[in-house]
Amino acid sequence: MIPAMRRLIPLVFVALIVAMWGVGLAVGRRAVDDAASAPWPLQLGSLRDVPARYPKHNASSAALALGPLEARLGIRLNRFDKRPVTNEERAFSLVKEPLSKWLSAEQASTSDAISPPPAELAKYLDDHRADIDAVRDHLLSNEGAIAWPVDLSRLFDAPLPNLLAHMSVTRLLAASALAHGDWDYLHASWLLTRVLWPRPETISVLIARATTSMLCAAARKLPAPAPAWFAEIGQYDYRRAMTAAEQCDAWLLLTKMRDDPFNAESVPRRILTFPFLPFARIWAADLANRERSIAEQLTMIRDCAVDGDAFDRRMKAAVPKFHVYSRVTLPAWGSMWQRISRLRVETELASRNWPATAPDVIASQCTDGSWSYSNGDLHLSREIATRAAAFPLHYSR
């Protein structure tokens, strides 16, 4: 009798493991469902609503038409194009550094005076003025028609715009706006940048933030008053755009960990990784819930001086050590939000809404600062630091 019972012990042990695995699988499935159903702030709905917000579509004809126009500037729109480097691309490569340095110097200036561009950049802008004007005119005449492809069903292999080409074009348009004192170049640059803000990828939103900041810096130096279209830059809901990208990031990770957490393309690998599926789903649900909680906390902040690093440290410290996936994968949303918060006051400064009398105090949409104006000098009552390149919150005319 005893030997027979001993032979049953391994079977009972295996049965307990299988039962525990089954319970873990059910718990993981329920955790994923709950995380996917929880509402996010700013009326973004739940993670289940994310795919509907970004329907699949190809690049628009107006977007594709930019390719030949940008090629004349030495900018290759299709980053998968393996053709040899062209003479135009060689010419542009020689002015990329002077272009970046000149725009950065103008961005750091607190005066409305515009220094002349370096000789090689000035020659390039003069030689390619017709080509830059063609890009400008195309963007202005196709407002709202530029669209890059979206396909969330491909998850992390989803198509992405050529962001390097985007930055090059917006810099050339901003440089032309400064060189010629012409708002139309800046308008075209904004229309191209605006395409990135509602996209699902966080990197697209961060590039849009950088180029919007550059546009605001350039706008300070153009002739006042700003044209009517510039009001959209101050009114755009950047906080919602950033939160929507954060939500999409959470959806991508949750969907990936729910369906194929280990990239198990072959049958043997699926068999080997199948026992770990409950843990992957539980970890993914925990991460999605933490990202939603972070979004709730960040969207409640009305200050513009956000200590992103300190916020990220608090969020990471709150993750239990056994939640290895969440500790490793949790994005640094605080640092990203710090840049978005500062952008709000950058748009205020760029609008240059001078008071009728001086000295005067101008209200800000930020709760931790206000604008002071006296004798042609406009400055914020406090400094707001950021990791990204940013212009001083101080302006003199």
C-alpha positions, 0 to 999 in steps of 0.5 A, a space after each residue: 500500500 505504501 509503495 503504491 502511495 509513493 508512486 502517486 506522489 509525483 503524479 499528485 505533484 504534477 497535478 498540483 503544478 498544472 492546477 496552479 498553472 491553470 489558476 495563474 492563466 485564469 488570473 492573468 487573463 482576468 488581469 489583462 481584461 481589467 487593465 484593458 477596460 479601465 478608463 484613462 484620463 482626459 476622456 481617452 477611454 480604455 485601452 480597448 478604444 486605442 485601435 479605433 482612434 488610429 484606423 489603418 491607412 496608407 500615406 496620402 498622395 499629398 504626403 508622397 508628393 513631398 518626396 520629389 520636392 524634398 529630394 531636390 533639397 537633398 533630403 530622402 523621404 523614403 528611409 528604406 531607399 538604398 539608391 546611391 547618395 545624390 549630389 543634392 544630398 551631399 550638398 545638404 550634408 555640408 550645411 546640416 551642422 551649420 543649420 543646427 548650430 545657427 538655429 540653436 544660437 537663435 533659439 538661445 537668444 533673448 533678443 528679437 534681433 536675427 544674426 546672419 546665417 553662416 556663409 555656407 548656409 546662406 548660400 545653400 538657402 539662396 541656391 535652393 530658395 525655389 526648392 524650399 518655396 516649392 515645399 512651402 507652397 505644397 504644404 500650405 496648399 495641402 493643409 490637412 491632407 498630409 498623412 503618414 501610414 498607420 497600422 497598429 495591427 503590426 504592433 512594434 513593426 508598425 510603419 513610422 514616418 521618416 522623422 529625420 527627414 521631417 526634422 531636416 525639412 522643418 529646420 530648413 523652413 524655420 531657417 528660411 522664415 528667419 532669413 526672409 522674415 516671412 511667416 509663411 515658411 513658419 506656417 508650412 513648418 507648423 502644418 508639417 509638425 502638426 501631422 505628428 502630434 496626433 500619431 500613436 508613437 511616442 517618438 513622433 510626439 517627442 519630435 513634434 514637441 522639439 520642432 514646435 519648440 523650435 517654431 516658437 523660438 523662431 516666431 519670437 523674432 518675426 515681425 509682430 503681430 503674429 498671423 491668425 494661424 499662429 493661435 493654434 500653436 498656443 491652443 493645441 492640447 499637447 497634454 492630451 496628445 502626450 497622454 494618448 501616445 502614452 496610452 498607445 504605448 501601454 496598449 502595444 505592450 499589453 497586446 504583445 504580452 497577451 498574444 505573443 510575449 516571447 516572440 515564439 514563432 516556431 512550434 518548439 519555442 511556443 512549447 518551451 515558453 507556454 508555461 511562462 504565459 501566466 506570468 507574462 500576462 500578469 506582469 503586462 497587466 501590472 505595467 499597463 495599470 501603472 502607466 494609467 496611474 502615472 497618466 492620472 497623476 501627470 494630467 492633474 499637474 497644472 504647474 509647468 516646472 515639473 521635476 521629471 527625474 524625481 517623478 520617475 524615481 518615485 514611480 520606479 521605487 513604487 514597483 515591487 522588486 519581484 515585478 521585474 518586467 515593470 521595473 525594467 520596462 516602465 518608461 520615463 514618462 515624467 521626463 517626457 511630461 517635463 518637456 510638454 509642460 515647458 512647451 506651454 509657456 514657450 508658446 505663450 512667450 512666442 505669442 508676444 501678447 504685450 500688455 497695453 501698459 507697463 509695468 504689468 503682470 500677465 497671467 499664465 496657464 501655468 499655476 507656478 508662474 506669471 509673466 512680467 513686462 516692463 520697458 520692452 522686457 518680458 520674462 517668466 517669474 521663474 526658471 523652468 529647466 528641461 533636458 531638451 534644448 529650450 530657449 530662455 523664458 525671457 524676451 527683449 525687443 
